[in-house]
Amino acid sequence: MERLSLCFMEIVLSESLQAGEELCDYLEPDDDTLELLEANCIRLPFPAYPVGEQTRWFLGQGVLLRDDDGAAVLARGRTAEDLDRLRDLMPGDWLNDCR
């Protein structure tokens, strides 16, 4: 049951990062971006799922983030302003940033 519950949590959180382009975004990070993520956001105590993967979850000011082993950072803002604040904090080629 423990693994099943973890799977459901991963599904819900992951899907929330992909719904509604105005509140979600995607970035291919570099080392500086990952350092900014770790310095400015709180790492959530979720175990890696799927087991053995290096997926890390973070919480920033009004944003939920997932680091997929340095290959991608996915973000969902509570508001568009929260997501813009994150984009300003972690500059890069965000997929949905049309500012």
C-alpha positions in Angstrom: 0.0 0.0 0.0 2.9 2.4 0.7 4.1 2.2 -2.9 0.6 2.5 -4.3 0.0 5.7 -2.3 3.3 7.2 -3.4 2.3 6.4 -7.0 -0.9 8.3 -6.7 0.8 11.3 -5.1 3.4 11.4 -8.0 0.6 11.2 -10.6 -1.4 14.1 -9.0 1.6 16.3 -8.5 3.1 15.5 -12.0 -0.2 16.2 -13.7 -0.6 19.5 -11.9 2.7 20.6 -13.6 1.3 20.0 -17.0 -2.1 21.6 -16.9 -2.9 25.1 -18.0 0.0 26.7 -19.9 -0.6 30.1 -18.3 0.4 28.7 -14.8 2.9 26.0 -15.9 6.3 26.1 -17.5 9.4 24.1 -18.5 13.1 24.8 -18.5 16.1 22.9 -19.5 18.4 24.0 -16.6 22.1 24.5 -16.4 24.2 24.2 -13.3 23.6 27.8 -12.2 19.8 27.3 -12.5 20.0 24.2 -10.3 22.0 26.1 -7.7 19.4 28.9 -7.7 16.7 26.3 -7.3 18.4 24.7 -4.3 19.3 28.1 -2.7 15.8 29.7 -3.1 13.3 26.8 -2.8 12.6 24.3 -0.1 13.1 20.7 -1.1 10.0 18.6 -0.2 10.6 15.3 1.6 9.1 13.1 -1.1 10.9 9.9 -1.8 12.1 9.4 -5.4 9.5 7.8 -7.6 9.8 5.8 -9.7 12.2 4.2 -7.3 15.8 4.9 -8.2 15.1 8.0 -10.3 16.6 11.3 -9.3 13.3 13.3 -9.3 13.3 16.1 -6.7 10.3 18.2 -5.6 10.6 21.8 -4.4 8.4 24.5 -3.1 9.1 28.2 -3.9 7.2 31.3 -3.2 3.8 30.4 -4.8 5.3 27.7 -7.0 5.7 23.9 -7.1 8.7 22.6 -8.9 10.1 19.3 -10.0 13.8 18.7 -11.0 14.1 15.7 -13.3 17.7 14.8 -12.5 19.0 18.1 -14.0 17.4 17.4 -17.4 14.3 19.5 -16.9 12.7 21.8 -14.3 8.9 21.8 -14.4 7.0 24.5 -12.5 3.4 25.4 -11.7 2.6 28.8 -10.2 -0.3 29.4 -7.9 -0.8 32.6 -10.0 0.7 34.0 -13.2 2.6 36.5 -11.0 4.1 33.7 -8.9 5.4 32.0 -12.1 6.8 35.2 -13.5 8.7 35.8 -10.2 10.2 32.3 -10.5 11.2 33.0 -14.2 12.9 36.2 -13.0 14.7 34.4 -10.2 15.9 31.6 -12.5 16.5 33.1 -15.9 16.6 30.9 -19.0 14.7 29.8 -22.0 11.3 29.0 -20.3 9.0 27.3 -22.8 5.9 29.3 -22.1 7.3 32.7 -21.2 6.0 35.1 -23.7 6.9 38.3 -21.8 
